[in-house]
Amino acid sequence: MICFASVSYSQNNPGNSSDKKKKSPEEIAQKKADRLKNELSLNEDQYNKIYNLMVSKMKEGRELWEKNKGLDKTEKRKIMKEHREQFSKQIESILNKDQIEKFNNLKAERKQKWGKKNKNKDQNQKQNK
């Protein structure tokens, strides 16, 4: 009986991750472009260029991910890293000198933040084994 209750609960729980709607590239690009607009003080032309670039790069990224599903993790990471680096260069081509500096600082902060999260995640997984 308890087993059925927990299955029923997880199926009806609105916070269940499987219930979350997968966002479109356009929705994700808008959120990210809005954040960059505020953090980098983008003008409308820059915002539109970055938004359009983000939409196309997200679609390309999803296609790359699907195309390379059969590869091992190391190869996939290498391909996706190259994709991200190319994307960053394209973003930088839209920004002015001050914005590029801020953009690179934001990337470094995000990398440091994610590095800590991944390190903690790895430690928690080792402890749970």
Residue, then its C-alpha position, 0 to 999 in steps of 0.5 A: m500500500i505504501c508503495f502505491a501511495s508514493v507512486s501516486y504522490s510522485q505522479n500527482n506532485p506538481g513539482n515533479s521534474s517530469d511535469k516541467k515543460k521543456k522550454s523552447p530555444e526561443e524562451i531560453a534565448q529570451k531569458k538569457a538575452d534579457r539577463l545580458k541586456n541588464e548585466l551588460s547594458l545592451n542597446e536594442d540592436q545588440y540585444n536583437k543580434i544576441y537574441n537571434l544568435m542565441v536562438s540559432k546556437m541553441k538549435e544547433g547545440r540541440e542538433l549536435w547533442e542528438k547527432n553525437k549521442g553515440l559518442d563517449k562523454t569525453e568526445k561530446r564534451k570536446i564538441m560542445k566546448e568548441h560550440r560554446e567557444q565559437f558562440s562566445k566569440q560571436i557574442e563578443s563580436i557584437l559587444n564593445k570593449d567594456q561589455i566584452e570585459k564584463f562578459n568575460n568576468l560573468k563567464a568566469e564567475r559562472k564557471q567558478k560557481w558551476g565548478k563548485k556545484n559539480k565538485n559538491k555533487d561529485q562528493n555527495q555521489k561518492q558519499n552515497k555509494 
